[in-house]
Amino acid sequence: MQRSIERALEVLAGGCDSPVRSGWSAGLPMFVQASAAGAYAYDESGRRHIDYIMAYGPLLFGHTHPELVTGLDSLAEHGLVWGTTHSEEIRLAERIRAYLPSMQRMRFVTTGTEAMMSAVRVARAFTGRSRILKFAGNYHGHFDVALIDAGASASAGGIPQGVRADVLVARYNDLASVDELLGEDETRLAAIIVEPIGANMGLVQPADGFLEGLLERARHAGALLIFDEVITWLRFGLRGAQGRTPVVPDLTALGKIMGGGLPIAAFGGRRDVMAVLAPDGETFSGGTHGGNPFCVGMAHRVLDLLEAHPECYSYMDGLARRLAAGLREIFTERGLPYTVVQQESVVDFKFRAGRAVQNYDDACSADRAAFACYCAAMLEGGVLLAPSQNEVMFVSTAHTARDVDETLAAAEVALGAAATRSDLPAQ
Ligand SMILES: Cc1ncc(COP(=O)(O)O)c(C=O)c1O
């Protein structure tokens, strides 16, 4: 394993393809993975770890669900990428729109980054304005606008001053901070972009009235509201986060789970807004792999699975509840003042006292040393967590009650180790 890390550092920049994987933000060694099956990730020594990273969200069905990993040759037999329009991508768009009616027109791209980047461009083209209001701690991918004060493990080097000048960064769940930033000058605003349920500074629920307040402000400014549902769509059901609020976004970005592990994403929204795209309008969005039949075929499989097994959501919810309840019990026993939050298949807590995280300031106040110690001890105990406190635990249909109980046993030990590294009571 050590040798792989050394080899990685020789040829991959920083030893990895995405900085969070390096373990750097928690001061942990990089986890080098050899294989995966179901709910498990295996390291190069062959050791099994219960995996709650789940590829940072896409693996709702675990690593190797037979309906997703077998018969791929049948998806490939007519070719992998065509560069032309085809009936299956039309059918996929129709299926998506049936669940997300706000997406009157859409376009397929490859990653969540592209989906959000394109949605922002469309909003700017439609409004003829350049300014974007976003929220600290939300993550929308790795294009320039998105990286300013982003959550997850993002940083913002290499972003021109001109881009920064067009970005306003507000506090999540704080409409007063939005008003303050918009001030007298809201006429320059093109769009407000938001994770309708935050999942990149831990799991953060929108406060009552927050999303409604954003829509109101966008309307008042003559700007658009863009929902980033790259994590929430399919994680929180076929209607996503927008199925749970009366707020109808003007544009939406999708990605992650819809590809069942393959890269496919989409953006779309109001018909009049999407009409700015060429050939109807003069705004460009397009790519070699957009809507390729292989990934589209996989996305149909994912929707087929979810439609055939709606009970999978209550199964995951049950497991996540068990995990959350077990963690709360350990915290109570140890006198630890942490708050566990759980929504369906997502579980999260931060090493900080007080109420659940509401915004990025809260998230950043968590104890980093205690988390690093906990994360390392969990790995030692056979549980793989994302090496950053901004990430959450993703439960999949492949996890079992036994996995959860094993996780809780590991957490019991790891929390003991972490308490010795934190300012909080060691019991
Ligand atoms: C909410 C959200 N939006 C966008 C993205 C970017 O997606 P991708 O990594 O596929 O570019 C992510 C990735 O984690 C995300 O969590």
Ligand as a Chemical Component Dictionary entry (heavy atoms), coordinates in Angstrom:
data_LIG
# 
_chem_comp.id                   LIG 
_chem_comp.type                 NON-POLYMER 
_chem_comp.pdbx_formal_charge   0 
_chem_comp.three_letter_code    LIG 
# 
loop_
_chem_comp_atom.comp_id 
_chem_comp_atom.atom_id 
_chem_comp_atom.alt_atom_id 
_chem_comp_atom.type_symbol 
_chem_comp_atom.charge 
_chem_comp_atom.model_Cartn_x 
_chem_comp_atom.model_Cartn_y 
_chem_comp_atom.model_Cartn_z 
_chem_comp_atom.pdbx_ordinal 
LIG C1 C1 C 0 -24.226 19.191 -4.964  1  
LIG C2 C2 C 0 -23.145 18.893 -5.974  2  
LIG N1 N1 N 0 -23.145 19.547 -7.142  3  
LIG C3 C3 C 0 -22.222 19.320 -8.094  4  
LIG C4 C4 C 0 -21.225 18.399 -7.876  5  
LIG C5 C5 C 0 -20.200 18.155 -8.942  6  
LIG O1 O1 O 0 -20.429 16.926 -9.531  7  
LIG P1 P1 P 0 -19.223 16.152 -10.289 8  
LIG O2 O2 O 0 -18.257 15.736 -9.235  9  
LIG O3 O3 O 0 -19.932 15.016 -10.975 10 
LIG O4 O4 O 0 -18.630 17.112 -11.246 11 
LIG C6 C6 C 0 -21.172 17.699 -6.679  12 
LIG C7 C7 C 0 -20.104 16.722 -6.429  13 
LIG O5 O5 O 0 -19.886 16.245 -5.345  14 
LIG C8 C8 C 0 -22.154 17.958 -5.693  15 
LIG O6 O6 O 0 -22.125 17.334 -4.515  16 
# 
loop_
_chem_comp_bond.comp_id 
_chem_comp_bond.atom_id_1 
_chem_comp_bond.atom_id_2 
_chem_comp_bond.value_order 
_chem_comp_bond.pdbx_ordinal 
LIG C1 C2 SING 1  
LIG C2 N1 SING 2  
LIG C2 C8 DOUB 3  
LIG N1 C3 DOUB 4  
LIG C3 C4 SING 5  
LIG C4 C5 SING 6  
LIG C4 C6 DOUB 7  
LIG C5 O1 SING 8  
LIG O1 P1 SING 9  
LIG P1 O2 DOUB 10 
LIG P1 O3 SING 11 
LIG P1 O4 SING 12 
LIG C6 C7 SING 13 
LIG C6 C8 SING 14 
LIG C7 O5 DOUB 15 
LIG C8 O6 SING 16 
# 
